[in-house]
Amino acid sequence: MEININQEFQAFKDELKKLNIEVLKIVKVGNGSMDFHEVFYKSPRYEEVKSVYVERQQLDDLLAKFREAYA
């Protein structure tokens, strides 16, 4: 069974929610050959909304960094 990008990002958002990080929106940026997304999020550490750029295939790495920083 193939997992599509929406399912991948939903799983990513669910995992961040466990760290009290709320994903507000995810926006695709760049052209078709560059599969980058900007993730806008709000965490308990900051008043303002933050964002980070991620390639689809790097979601697990980004999640690991969030877990390390917020665990």
Secondary structure, DSSP 8 states (H G I E B T S, - for coil): ----HHHHHHHHHHHHHHTT-EEEEEEEES-TTS-EEEEEEE-TT-SS-EEEEEEGGGHHHHHHHHHHHH-
